[in-house]
């Protein structure tokens, strides 16, 4: 009976050990080069970049990218709190103090830390759900690290929009939110295109994988929000 590697799927001879784990090791220099190539590629050739970087060996660079996205999200939410309060007070001043000015002792550091942790945790949740739906239900071709790499590559778009939205929040909060929504929408488009590189060969199933994943993720987020907020 034929034997296959449980990681890469390579057909093995009797007593042969696959060397894919060793081949997938990546040095610090390769990590930096991979990050540079990915960031540049996602804006120049997004689909090609997703295809090339959606691999197990890009797990560590993807973890770094998701970590950066989580930190930028924390900065954005913190800035949004600060600028919203200041905007309220400015409008209130023009209306001759219709309401009392807001002088709150806002725990900005706490907000930042919690946002970073929650963003990172929700990223793992989404990746886990996509893995279960793709691999368990629809028998997709990818393992967890490959799907994690896909998520990491596409997160660059959200990170870029978050950086721009954070800057714009000091000028116009409405415009900053529009920029963020556009970035998230583009991220969703790229994630859908990425499924064809991790999903089953039958492309008819890709839309169902994406739809079910997002529905389950929405349910999970709703339950967590209901429990802790």
Steps between C-alpha positions, in 0.01 A plus 500: 500500500638842400621726779472878492646780711231637731640853461575556131327196345814370328491132407760309703677173451498235771677631817576831324474813716392820332739794527236769448531623860872556456446671164241730654742641757561869444783726618463851641633646175246301301227623733593863435522440124168319505334788686637754253391293200155442647431863590611620156332216314158532661466849348668427165397141422256399777374169360847377400632601842223315681569190290877512562486586871208277593736225615598335827852646496353851523337424835745713705490806268121474505497491879708821497258661254199409714682631808565831322135520395394441862728779627379744233141409586574585863642838396198571279243420769692704758524797262131462416404523868720806553391687189131419550505656847686806373257536208202479738646776716573722198145465368363555848703821535357636175150428632568702813534196726168330429651203680771488762848455347645151523808497720541129552792313644514261206738202551659528156779253575247241620286555190806456279617177669154343504443587134831344396426178692142474372603567139771233514261252664222564247751447220575155639126436530436587136794291380382208711146520365625524141725200561214288636258599224753463219682188617245306703176574316616560143826300504721790395870461426655728763616451857465753781832677433417548133166658586674714761739618228207593278347706780833668572554604138153649462527678837744746341210674327318548831820619667560760228143628526529511881817711480331746264178496705694573821664806343171619350319459834686812619350690205162344425366195682236430235755484219730279709218248553423497127865424423496216754181350354650508150813327629297228672291449187812457285635256758183293468540493121859380529405235755241362261753484217744331740260213563568360153860436611402317821158357423390188313557476127125535443466880474123472544563441870715808559211742541339269757825473694528878516134556585484238775830619650380860526160401639660284770752775579219754535318264738814449710568874521136566591510244781829637638364855484183395680695324774764762575339833411 
